[in-house]
Amino acid sequence: MKRTWPWLAVITVFGGVLRIIGLGTTPLWLDESYTAQCSQQILAEGVSAAATCDHISPGYYLLAALASAVTGNSSEFTMRLFAMTAGVLTIPAMALLAKRMLGNDRVVVAVALATAGSPLVLRYSQEARGYSLLLLLGVCYIILNWDLARKGPSLWRFVGIAFVAVGMIWLHLAALYLMVAAGLLMLWQLRITEWPLWA
């Protein structure tokens, strides 16, 4: 893996450049403008406003409000800041997942490159919505569960899984589908049939 780290660093920087180009120049579209509106409502009325401004989980609205409070503005760049950051961090996270699951350095580099240049991942990395961050947390969730299944239970793995799961649900309730899918993957791929029910 030591040989792949320089490549991963270059690919991550490349992915970051792709994600930052045009980040603040295109206007917010309908859903993104709703993110800006909710973040301003949270700043004006307090955190409790997050429960009333939309029907989905309020996680990204809270982060957008935080970014707006720190930077002092609600520009397109500010609203998309956490999505872009999550999109960049997803590149090494996907590489780590590939390393855990496949163990082949060439595949790890290929996965990182595919993640960096994927049009869909790139698009969500430039939207003021929570999908990019949800993808990052989903990848972390699978890594933690994979480690749990391969290396066995540990307090820190359970804490990490719980922390990431809560973060995912705070971003979007659709994360529950990912949790079910990850659980089925663990059962099928790793054949954990003799583990106790709590596992």
ABEGO torsion letter per residue (X at the ends): XAAAAAAAAAAAAAAAAAAABGAAABBBBAAAAAAAAAAAAAAAAEAAAAAAABABBAAAAAAAAAAAAAAGBABAAAAAAAAAAAAAAAAAAAAAAAAAAAGBAAAAAAAAAAAAABAAAAAAAABBBAAAAAAAAAAAAAAAAAAAAAAEBBAAAAAAAAAAAAAAAAABAAAAAAAAAAAAAAAAAAGBAABBAAX
